[in-house]
Amino acid sequence: MRSPKSEYPMTKILRLDDVVQPEAVRFGARLKKRREELGLTQPQLSEQTGITAAYISTVENAKANPTLDMMVRLAKVVDLEVWDMIRPQPDANENQ
C-alpha cells in the first residue's frame, strides 16, 4: 500500500503576487492617481464607496484583484469609466 503522500503531487502554494492581473495593476495605479488629483484620502473614498480603506490600499498597491462590482463603485466616485482605468494604452502623462 502506498502512502497518501506519494499518491498526490505536492500542492503549489500561490502567492497573491503570482496571480494579480495586469489590468488590476493598471486599475490600482490609475485609481490612486485620480484619487490624489481629486484630493481624496483613502478613508474618504472608503466612506463614499463602502469599501474599506485597507482594501482600497491593497488595490492601489497591486496586491488585490478587485471584483467588477468594486471597480464600478470606485470608478464612479472618482468620475472615470472602468474601461479608462484598465485599458492597456497608458495616458501620455502616465508612467504605466
C-alpha positions, 0 to 999 in steps of 0.5 A: 500500500502506498502512502497518501503522500506519494499518491498526490503531487505536492500542492503549489502554494500561490502567492497573491503576487503570482496571480494579480492581473495586469489590468488590476495593476493598471486599475490600482495605479490609475485609481490612486492617481485620480484619487490624489488629483481629486484630493481624496484620502483613502478613508474618504473614498472608503466612506463614499464607496463602502469599501474599506480603506485597507482594501482600497490600499491593497488595490492601489498597491497591486496586491488585490484583484478587485471584483467588477462590482468594486471597480464600478463603485470606485470608478464612479466616485472618482468620475472615470469609466472602468474601461479608462482605468484598465485599458492597456494604452497608458495616458501620455502623462502616465508612467504605466 
